[in-house]
């Protein structure tokens, strides 16, 4: 069995996965249905004239509290402005990192 497909993932699949993940973030943050989450992402991207995939990437990076230095600062600012207040709300449950550090 070849593992070549795992060494270099299909960029189309990576894009699909990023969009799916961003939709999931919006479902959790806004309590949206998937279709509404997709629409919110696309409408925001269109309104700001940015690539939806770049916006999805920025949203996921912010949700993960992951470094955004490698991302387009304009797109990160749009994601932060649009969804930042929702991301900044206190969590009601511990994350795995919280469990690791008492």
C-alpha positions as CSV (number, residue, x, y, z in Angstrom):
1,X,0.0,0.0,0.0
2,X,1.4,3.4,-1.0
3,X,1.6,6.3,1.4
4,X,2.6,8.8,-1.3
5,X,-0.8,10.5,-0.9
6,X,-0.1,11.1,2.7
7,X,3.3,12.7,2.1
8,X,1.9,15.5,0.0
9,X,-1.8,16.1,0.7
10,X,-4.0,17.2,-2.2
11,X,-4.2,21.0,-1.9
12,X,-7.9,20.8,-2.9
13,X,-8.6,18.5,0.1
14,X,-6.7,20.8,2.4
15,X,-8.8,23.7,1.2
16,X,-12.0,21.8,1.7
17,X,-10.9,20.8,5.2
18,X,-10.0,24.4,6.1
19,X,-13.4,25.6,5.0
20,X,-15.1,22.8,6.8
21,X,-13.2,23.6,10.0
22,X,-14.0,27.3,9.7
23,X,-17.7,26.4,9.3
24,X,-17.5,24.3,12.4
25,X,-16.0,27.2,14.3
26,X,-18.9,29.4,13.3
27,X,-21.4,26.7,14.2
28,X,-19.9,26.7,17.7
29,X,-19.5,30.4,18.1
30,X,-22.8,31.6,16.6
31,X,-24.9,28.5,17.0
32,X,-25.4,28.5,13.3
33,X,-26.5,25.7,11.0
34,X,-23.8,24.6,8.6
35,X,-25.4,26.4,5.6
36,X,-25.6,29.6,7.6
37,X,-22.0,29.3,8.7
38,X,-20.9,28.9,5.1
39,X,-23.0,31.8,4.1
40,X,-21.5,34.0,6.9
41,X,-17.9,33.1,5.8
42,X,-18.6,33.7,2.1
43,X,-20.6,37.0,2.7
44,X,-17.8,38.3,4.9
45,X,-15.1,37.4,2.4
46,X,-17.1,39.0,-0.5
47,X,-17.9,42.1,1.6
48,X,-14.2,42.7,2.3
49,X,-13.0,41.4,-1.1
50,X,-10.8,38.7,0.3
51,X,-10.2,35.1,-0.5
52,X,-12.7,32.9,1.5
53,X,-10.0,30.3,2.1
54,X,-7.7,32.9,3.5
55,X,-10.4,34.2,5.7
56,X,-11.3,30.6,6.8
57,X,-7.6,30.0,7.6
58,X,-7.4,33.2,9.7
59,X,-10.6,32.3,11.6
60,X,-9.3,28.8,12.4
61,X,-5.9,30.2,13.5
62,X,-7.6,32.7,15.8
63,X,-10.0,30.0,17.2
64,X,-7.0,27.8,17.9
65,X,-5.2,30.7,19.5
66,X,-2.4,29.8,17.1
67,X,0.1,32.1,15.6
68,X,-1.1,34.2,12.7
69,X,2.2,35.7,11.7
70,X,2.4,33.7,8.4
71,X,-1.1,34.9,7.4
72,X,-2.2,38.0,5.6
73,X,-2.5,40.7,8.3
74,X,-5.5,42.3,6.6
75,X,-7.4,39.1,6.5
76,X,-6.5,38.4,10.1
77,X,-7.8,41.8,11.1
78,X,-11.0,41.2,9.2
79,X,-11.5,37.9,11.0
80,X,-10.6,39.4,14.4
81,X,-13.1,42.3,13.8
82,X,-15.9,40.1,12.6
83,X,-15.6,37.1,15.0
84,X,-13.1,38.2,17.6
85,X,-15.6,39.2,20.3
86,X,-17.1,35.8,20.1
87,X,-13.7,34.2,20.3
88,X,-12.8,36.3,23.3
89,X,-15.7,35.1,25.4
90,X,-14.7,33.1,28.4
91,X,-14.8,29.3,28.0
92,X,-17.1,27.3,30.2
93,X,-15.0,24.1,30.0
94,X,-11.3,23.3,30.1
95,X,-9.3,22.7,27.0
96,X,-6.7,19.9,26.8
97,X,-4.0,22.5,27.4
98,X,-5.8,23.6,30.6
99,X,-5.8,20.0,31.9
100,X,-2.0,19.8,31.3
101,X,-1.3,22.8,33.5
102,X,-3.1,22.8,36.8
